[in-house]
C-alpha cells in the first residue's frame, strides 16, 4: 500500500481532517516551534523576496515563515486541495501569505524566480526526492536558499518497555505512512547531487512527553491495523486509553529525531 500522505484527498474528508488536525497539533508543540524558528532564523530571508514552502499542508509552517520573511511574499504550496482549503480558512493567516495547489515536482514558477524554498517533512513522503530537489534548484535564484527539515522515522519510538503495544503502533505508522523512513541518512547526498552547496546539517531531538502529537501514531497506525484485521477495535480503544493514562501520570515518552539541512543554489 502506498504512503497515504502521497495523496491525502484520495482517502476522503475524514482522513483530510485527521491529517489537518495532526499537522496543526504537531506544529503547536513548543519543541517543534523551537526547531522551526531555529532553522527559519538561520535561513536569512531576503527582505522583500519571494519565499515558497513546498508541501505546506495546512500552512502551519508557512505562517511562521511569513513572520520571518522580512516583508517578503510567502507562497504555501501543496498538492492537496483539501489541505489548502484548511490553510486558506485559518484565522491567523498574515497578509503576506498566499496559497496554491501544485505538486512539488512541477512548480508553477519561472526559472530563477524564488529566493527561498522550504520543505518541512515532505521528502520522506515522496517516491523520488531527487525530482523535488531538481525542481527547487530550477525555481531558486542563483544563491537562493533551500531549507529542509525532515524526520528520521526509522527511529520513531513511543515505548516504555520491550514489546510496548503503543510502540508497535508507532512502528506500524512509520512503516505504512512514510515512503522512506531512512531518508535522513541520504539527505546530504541527495541535496548535493541536485547541485546545492550544503551550509548546515544537524539533527535535533523531538521529545514527546506531553500533548497529543504522538497520538497520531497510535490512532492512525492502529486504525489501519484494525482495517486490515490485524487487531480489533477494542484493542485500539485500549491503546488510546493507555496513551491518555500515561499523559495523566507523566509516563508518556516518545522520541523522533529531526534533521535540518540548509543549502544554497550555486551562484551563476
Helices and strands as residue ranges (DSSP letters): G 4-11, H 13-28, H 30-43, E 50-54, H 60-68, E 73-78, H 81-89, E 97-101, E 114-120, G 123-125, H 129-139, E 140-151, G 153-155, H 165-176, H 183-193, E 196-208, H 215-227, H 233-248, E 254-265
